[in-house]
Amino acid sequence: MSQTAPIPHGLPMERDAGPFNPPRRITRLREARPVSPMVFPDGHQGWLVTGYDAVRQLMADTRFSSRQDIGVLHVPYEIPGMPVATEPSPQMPGVFIAMDPPDHGRLRKRLTGAFTVKRMRMLEEHINDIVERQLDHLTRLTPPIDLVAEFALPVPSLVICELLGVPYADRENFQVNSAKFLVRDQPLDEKMAALGALTSYLAELVTRKRAEPGEDILSDLARHEDLTIEELTGVAFLLLLAGHETTANMLALGTFALLENPEQLAELRADPELLPDAVEELLRYLSIADIFYRYATEDIELGGETIGKGSTVVVSLLAANHDPQRFDNPDTLDIHRKARGHLSFGHGIHQCLGQQLARIEMRAGFGGLLRRFPTLKLAIPASEVKLRTDMNIYGVHELPVTWTETAR
């Protein structure tokens, strides 16, 4: 393995290769040393994994723990007001993505029936109706408009609220606090205040559902007496946060990417049969949920390197999904690509539970938007689009768009 790449001090994060590609330092590091040592801001000697094969292997290996309570959590970037950690972080009940077997499986299996491919397909017509109603709303507006506020955020919020049984009227509460919680360099006290507001709201909600269950996923979970209110709250937090933030940012950033690739956009508009492959390619190309953490519970060989027990390992799914060893011309958007095998939904036991729901929402969202707004274009120069480089889930803060005509 080449040793020519300098060891990074902190995670390279500047999007200097454009809004859709990995930072140049990440790309150079992946080419030279896809499993690389990294010095964290607190001095911890950890690792950064950027190569596709190594990332896939790591995420399938449960010796790389997802827990944050068995070792000190080392963060690869500075957070204002955050003291250097000297103790493990307490585990948040119910948040099963930060758990290992058997705790992880005990909670996840309660949800597998709710998110089966068959059940999601049964919801497809209803999701299409939600998208069409939101598109009807757009046609009544005078452009330019912010596509995030008027379409990309409302669609998945409406869907996940209905599935979970969260009143959509409460969206301002959870949307604002979710966004605050996801700001990467948010002062710690503000981040914890947002988390507290969210969990307090959800604790009240699941308590009511346990007393008077309805026909929704949180009510189904609340019927399981072996799940505590704290666990139900954690599961609700995870599903609500992931269920609207990820798809919202895919719809907005994906539209931006298509508008910046007009030939691809024209082909997709002309042939809607390309949509399923285009969605997979956008998932690969954008990788909005990029950075994940693992903790080595023993000495582990990975990509020709020995990762020592107790090391914090940072994984870049964006870098892995742009690895030329796996995808030809990876920094190019190609809606004809067969991008199955991308890692945007993760890999292994933590692979995203709601991935089929997300695919349905994106097919409906992109398909409807391109059909109903054939002249859609950016209302500002691409260089002025506000990127979410400050957030743990990437995307755009706003996407001003305009059009000259609409179609049914």
C-alpha positions as CSV (number, residue, x, y, z in Angstrom):
1,M,0.0,0.0,0.0
2,S,1.3,3.4,-1.0
3,Q,2.4,5.7,1.9
4,T,2.8,8.8,-0.3
5,A,-0.4,10.5,0.8
6,P,0.0,12.8,3.9
7,I,-1.9,11.6,7.0
8,P,-4.9,14.0,7.4
9,H,-5.2,16.0,10.5
10,G,-9.0,16.2,10.9
11,L,-11.5,15.2,8.2
12,P,-11.1,17.0,4.9
13,M,-14.5,18.6,4.3
14,E,-14.2,21.5,1.8
15,R,-16.3,20.8,-1.3
16,D,-13.6,22.1,-3.6
17,A,-14.3,19.7,-6.5
18,G,-17.8,21.0,-7.0
19,P,-21.1,20.5,-5.2
20,F,-21.5,16.8,-6.1
21,N,-18.0,15.3,-5.8
22,P,-15.9,14.4,-2.8
23,P,-13.3,16.9,-1.5
24,R,-10.1,16.7,-3.6
25,R,-8.1,15.7,-0.5
26,I,-10.4,12.8,0.1
27,T,-10.1,11.6,-3.5
28,R,-6.3,11.8,-3.5
29,L,-6.3,9.9,-0.2
30,R,-8.5,7.2,-1.6
31,E,-6.2,6.7,-4.6
32,A,-3.1,6.5,-2.4
33,R,-4.3,4.8,0.8
34,P,-8.0,3.9,0.9
35,V,-7.6,2.8,4.6
36,S,-5.6,5.7,6.1
37,P,-4.6,6.8,9.5
38,M,-6.1,10.1,10.6
39,V,-5.3,12.4,13.5
40,F,-8.4,13.7,15.2
41,P,-8.6,17.3,16.6
42,D,-8.4,15.9,20.2
43,G,-5.1,14.0,19.2
44,H,-6.7,10.6,18.8
45,Q,-4.9,8.4,16.3
46,G,-7.8,7.0,14.3
47,W,-8.6,5.9,10.8
48,L,-10.4,7.2,7.7
49,V,-11.8,4.6,5.2
50,T,-12.6,5.8,1.7
51,G,-12.2,2.8,-0.7
52,Y,-15.3,1.0,-1.8
53,D,-14.1,-2.6,-1.0
54,A,-12.8,-1.6,2.4
55,V,-15.9,0.3,3.3
56,R,-18.1,-2.6,2.3
57,Q,-16.0,-5.0,4.2
58,L,-15.9,-2.8,7.3
59,M,-19.7,-2.3,7.4
60,A,-20.3,-6.0,7.2
61,D,-17.9,-6.8,10.1
62,T,-19.6,-6.4,13.5
63,R,-16.2,-6.3,15.2
64,F,-16.4,-2.7,14.1
65,S,-19.0,-1.6,16.7
66,S,-21.7,1.0,16.0
67,R,-22.0,1.8,19.7
68,Q,-20.9,5.1,21.1
69,D,-20.9,4.0,24.7
70,I,-18.0,1.5,24.8
71,G,-15.2,4.0,24.1
72,V,-14.6,7.7,24.0
73,L,-16.3,9.3,21.0
74,H,-13.7,11.1,18.9
75,V,-15.1,13.6,16.5
76,P,-13.0,14.4,13.3
77,Y,-13.9,18.1,13.2
78,E,-14.2,20.9,15.7
79,I,-17.5,21.6,17.5
80,P,-17.8,25.0,19.3
81,G,-18.2,24.6,23.0
82,M,-17.6,20.9,23.0
83,P,-15.1,19.8,25.6
84,V,-12.6,17.1,24.8
85,A,-14.4,13.8,25.6
86,T,-12.8,11.7,28.3
87,E,-15.7,9.3,28.9
88,P,-17.9,7.3,26.5
89,S,-21.2,8.9,25.5
90,P,-24.3,7.4,27.1
91,Q,-26.4,5.3,24.7
92,M,-29.8,6.8,23.7
93,P,-32.5,4.1,24.2
94,G,-34.2,3.0,21.1
95,V,-31.7,4.4,18.6
96,F,-30.8,1.1,17.1
97,I,-28.4,2.4,14.5
98,A,-26.0,3.0,17.4
99,M,-26.4,-0.5,18.8
100,D,-24.8,-3.9,18.1
101,P,-26.3,-7.4,18.3
102,P,-28.3,-8.6,20.1
103,D,-29.8,-5.2,21.2
104,H,-29.9,-4.0,17.6
105,G,-31.8,-7.0,16.3
106,R,-34.3,-6.9,19.1
107,L,-35.5,-3.4,18.1
108,R,-35.0,-3.6,14.4
109,K,-37.1,-6.8,14.1
110,R,-40.1,-4.9,15.5
111,L,-40.0,-2.7,12.4
112,T,-39.1,-5.1,9.6
113,G,-42.8,-5.9,8.9
114,A,-43.7,-2.2,8.7
115,F,-41.1,-1.6,5.9
116,T,-41.3,-4.7,3.7
117,V,-41.1,-4.2,0.0
118,K,-44.6,-5.5,-0.4
119,R,-46.0,-3.0,2.1
120,M,-44.2,-0.2,0.6
121,R,-45.5,-1.0,-2.9
122,M,-49.0,-1.0,-1.5
123,L,-48.3,2.6,-0.4
124,E,-47.0,3.6,-3.8
125,E,-50.3,4.9,-5.1
126,H,-50.9,6.9,-2.0
127,I,-47.4,8.4,-2.1
128,N,-48.0,9.3,-5.8
129,D,-51.2,11.1,-4.7
130,I,-49.2,13.1,-2.0
131,V,-46.7,14.1,-4.6
132,E,-49.3,15.2,-7.1
133,R,-51.1,17.3,-4.5
134,Q,-47.9,19.1,-3.7
135,L,-47.2,19.6,-7.4
136,D,-50.7,21.1,-7.7
137,H,-49.7,23.5,-4.9
138,L,-46.6,24.5,-6.9
139,T,-48.6,25.3,-10.0
140,R,-50.6,27.9,-7.9
141,L,-47.4,29.7,-6.9
142,T,-45.7,32.5,-8.8
143,P,-42.1,31.6,-9.6
144,P,-39.4,31.9,-8.6
145,I,-40.0,29.6,-5.6
146,D,-37.8,27.7,-3.1
147,L,-38.1,24.0,-4.1
148,V,-36.9,22.9,-0.7
149,A,-39.7,24.7,1.2
150,E,-42.5,24.1,-1.3
151,F,-41.8,20.6,-2.5
152,A,-38.7,18.7,-1.4
153,L,-39.3,19.0,2.4
154,P,-43.2,18.8,2.5
155,V,-43.4,15.5,0.4
156,P,-41.4,13.2,2.7
157,S,-42.6,15.0,5.8
158,L,-46.2,14.3,4.8
159,V,-45.4,10.7,4.0
160,I,-43.5,9.9,7.2
161,C,-46.0,11.8,9.4
162,E,-48.8,9.6,8.0
163,L,-46.9,6.4,8.3
164,L,-45.7,7.1,11.9
165,G,-48.9,8.8,13.1
166,V,-47.2,12.1,13.8
167,P,-49.5,15.1,13.3
168,Y,-48.4,17.0,10.2
169,A,-49.6,20.2,12.0
170,D,-46.6,19.7,14.3
171,R,-44.1,19.8,11.5
172,E,-42.6,23.2,12.4
173,N,-41.5,21.7,15.7
174,F,-39.8,18.7,14.3
175,Q,-38.4,20.2,11.1
176,V,-36.8,23.2,12.9
177,N,-35.4,21.1,15.8
178,S,-34.2,18.3,13.4
179,A,-32.3,20.9,11.3
180,K,-30.7,22.4,14.5
181,F,-29.7,19.0,15.7
182,L,-28.0,18.2,12.3
183,V,-25.9,21.4,12.1
184,R,-22.4,20.0,12.3
185,D,-20.7,22.8,14.2
186,Q,-23.7,23.9,16.2
187,P,-22.7,24.8,19.7
188,L,-23.2,21.8,21.9
189,D,-25.8,23.4,24.2
190,E,-28.0,24.4,21.2
191,K,-27.7,21.0,19.7
192,M,-28.7,19.3,23.0
193,A,-31.6,21.8,23.4
194,A,-32.9,20.8,20.0
195,L,-32.6,17.1,20.8
196,G,-34.4,17.7,24.1
197,A,-37.3,19.5,22.4
198,L,-37.6,16.7,19.9
199,T,-37.5,13.8,22.4
200,S,-39.9,15.5,24.8
201,Y,-42.4,16.0,22.0
202,L,-42.1,12.4,20.9
203,A,-42.2,11.0,24.4
204,E,-45.6,12.6,24.9
205,L,-46.7,11.3,21.5
206,V,-45.8,7.7,22.1
207,T,-47.2,7.8,25.6
208,R,-50.6,8.8,24.1
209,K,-50.3,6.0,21.5
210,R,-49.6,3.4,24.1
211,A,-52.8,4.5,25.9
212,E,-54.9,4.9,22.7
213,P,-53.1,3.2,19.7
214,G,-54.2,4.0,16.2
215,E,-53.4,2.6,12.8
216,D,-49.8,3.7,12.3
217,I,-46.3,2.4,12.9
218,L,-45.7,4.1,16.3
219,S,-49.0,2.7,17.5
220,D,-48.0,-0.8,16.4
221,L,-44.7,-0.4,18.3
222,A,-46.5,1.0,21.3
223,R,-48.5,-2.2,21.5
224,H,-45.3,-4.1,22.4
225,E,-45.3,-3.9,26.2
226,D,-41.6,-5.1,26.3
227,L,-40.6,-1.8,24.7
228,T,-40.2,1.1,27.2
229,I,-41.4,4.6,26.6
230,E,-37.7,5.7,26.4
231,E,-37.1,3.0,23.7
232,L,-40.2,4.0,21.8
233,T,-39.1,7.6,21.9
234,G,-35.7,6.8,20.5
235,V,-37.1,4.7,17.7
236,A,-39.6,7.5,16.9
237,F,-36.8,10.1,16.9
238,L,-34.7,7.9,14.5
239,L,-37.5,7.2,12.1
240,L,-38.9,10.7,12.0
241,L,-35.4,12.3,11.5
242,A,-34.3,9.9,8.9
243,G,-37.7,9.7,7.2
244,H,-37.9,13.3,6.2
245,E,-34.4,14.8,6.3
246,T,-32.8,12.2,3.9
247,T,-35.4,12.1,1.2
248,A,-36.0,15.9,1.4
249,N,-32.3,16.5,0.7
250,M,-32.2,13.8,-2.1
251,L,-35.1,15.5,-3.9
252,A,-33.6,18.9,-3.7
253,L,-30.0,18.1,-4.4
254,G,-31.0,15.5,-7.0
255,T,-33.0,18.2,-8.8
256,F,-30.0,20.5,-8.7
257,A,-27.8,17.8,-10.1
258,L,-30.2,17.1,-13.0
259,L,-30.5,20.8,-13.8
260,E,-26.7,21.0,-13.9
261,N,-26.7,18.0,-16.3
262,P,-29.3,19.1,-19.0
263,E,-28.5,16.3,-21.4
264,Q,-29.2,13.7,-18.7
265,L,-32.3,15.6,-17.7
266,A,-33.6,15.7,-21.3
267,E,-33.1,12.0,-21.7
268,L,-34.9,11.2,-18.4
269,R,-37.8,13.5,-19.3
270,A,-38.1,11.9,-22.7
271,D,-38.0,8.3,-21.3
272,P,-39.5,7.9,-17.8
273,E,-38.6,4.2,-18.0
274,L,-35.1,5.4,-17.1
275,L,-36.3,6.7,-13.7
276,P,-35.5,3.6,-11.5
277,D,-31.9,3.5,-12.7
278,A,-31.7,7.3,-12.5
279,V,-32.7,7.2,-8.9
280,E,-30.1,4.6,-8.0
281,E,-27.5,6.7,-9.8
282,L,-28.5,9.9,-8.0
283,L,-28.3,8.0,-4.7
284,R,-24.7,6.9,-5.6
285,Y,-23.6,10.2,-7.1
286,L,-24.9,12.4,-4.2
287,S,-24.4,10.1,-1.1
288,I,-26.1,12.7,1.1
289,A,-25.6,10.7,4.3
290,D,-21.8,10.5,3.9
291,I,-19.9,10.1,7.2
292,F,-20.4,7.2,9.6
293,Y,-18.4,6.0,12.6
294,R,-17.3,2.7,13.9
295,Y,-15.3,1.6,16.9
296,A,-12.7,-1.2,16.7
297,T,-13.4,-3.7,19.4
298,E,-10.2,-5.7,18.7
299,D,-7.2,-5.4,16.3
300,I,-8.7,-5.9,12.8
301,E,-6.9,-6.2,9.4
302,L,-8.6,-4.0,6.8
303,G,-7.2,-3.1,3.3
304,G,-3.7,-4.1,4.2
305,E,-3.7,-2.1,7.4
306,T,-4.0,-3.1,11.1
307,I,-6.7,-1.0,12.8
308,G,-5.9,-1.2,16.6
309,K,-8.4,-2.0,19.2
310,G,-10.0,1.2,20.6
311,S,-9.6,3.1,17.3
312,T,-12.4,5.4,16.1
313,V,-12.9,4.7,12.4
314,V,-14.5,7.3,10.1
315,V,-16.2,6.0,6.9
316,S,-16.9,8.1,3.8
317,L,-19.7,6.6,1.8
318,L,-19.4,9.4,-0.8
319,A,-15.8,8.5,-1.4
320,A,-16.6,4.8,-1.6
321,N,-19.4,5.5,-4.1
322,H,-17.0,7.6,-6.3
323,D,-14.3,4.9,-6.3
324,P,-13.2,4.2,-9.9
325,Q,-12.2,0.7,-8.8
326,R,-16.0,0.0,-8.5
327,F,-17.7,2.6,-10.8
328,D,-16.4,3.8,-14.2
329,N,-16.1,7.6,-14.5
330,P,-17.6,7.9,-11.0
331,D,-17.6,11.7,-10.8
332,T,-20.0,11.8,-13.8
333,L,-23.7,11.6,-13.5
334,D,-24.9,8.8,-15.8
335,I,-28.6,7.9,-15.6
336,H,-27.9,4.8,-17.8
337,R,-25.5,3.4,-15.2
338,K,-26.5,0.2,-13.3
339,A,-25.5,1.7,-9.9
340,R,-26.9,-1.2,-7.8
341,G,-24.3,-2.1,-5.3
342,H,-23.8,1.5,-4.2
343,L,-23.5,2.0,-0.5
344,S,-25.8,5.0,0.0
345,F,-28.1,2.9,2.2
346,G,-25.2,1.4,4.0
347,H,-24.3,-2.3,4.1
348,G,-24.6,-5.1,6.6
349,I,-26.9,-5.3,9.6
350,H,-27.4,-1.5,9.6
351,Q,-28.5,-1.2,6.0
352,C,-31.3,1.4,5.8
353,L,-34.6,0.0,6.9
354,G,-36.6,2.6,4.9
355,Q,-34.7,2.3,1.6
356,Q,-37.7,1.0,-0.4
357,L,-39.9,3.9,0.9
358,A,-37.2,6.4,-0.1
359,R,-37.0,4.9,-3.6
360,I,-40.7,5.2,-4.1
361,E,-40.8,8.8,-2.9
362,M,-37.9,9.7,-5.2
363,R,-39.3,8.0,-8.3
364,A,-42.6,9.8,-7.6
365,G,-41.0,13.1,-6.8
366,F,-38.5,13.3,-9.7
367,G,-41.0,11.8,-12.2
368,G,-43.8,14.2,-11.3
369,L,-41.6,17.2,-11.1
370,L,-40.1,16.6,-14.6
371,R,-43.5,15.8,-16.1
372,R,-45.4,18.7,-14.6
373,F,-42.7,21.4,-15.0
374,P,-41.0,20.8,-18.4
375,T,-39.3,24.2,-18.3
376,L,-38.0,24.0,-14.8
377,K,-34.6,25.8,-14.3
378,L,-32.5,27.4,-11.6
379,A,-33.6,31.0,-10.7
380,I,-30.0,31.9,-9.6
381,P,-26.5,31.0,-10.8
382,A,-25.5,27.5,-9.7
383,S,-22.6,29.0,-7.8
384,E,-25.0,30.9,-5.6
385,V,-27.0,27.8,-4.4
386,K,-26.5,27.5,-0.6
387,L,-25.0,24.1,0.0
388,R,-25.5,22.3,3.3
389,T,-21.8,21.9,4.0
390,D,-22.5,22.7,7.6
391,M,-24.9,19.8,8.1
392,N,-24.5,16.1,8.9
393,I,-26.9,15.3,6.0
394,Y,-25.8,17.0,2.8
395,G,-28.0,18.9,0.4
396,V,-29.0,22.5,-0.3
397,H,-30.5,24.9,2.2
398,E,-32.6,26.5,-0.6
399,L,-33.1,25.8,-4.3
400,P,-34.6,28.8,-6.1
401,V,-36.2,27.6,-9.3
402,T,-38.5,29.1,-11.9
403,W,-40.4,27.9,-15.0
404,T,-42.4,29.4,-17.9
405,E,-45.1,26.8,-18.3
406,T,-46.6,23.8,-16.6
407,A,-48.2,20.6,-17.9
408,R,-50.6,18.1,-16.4
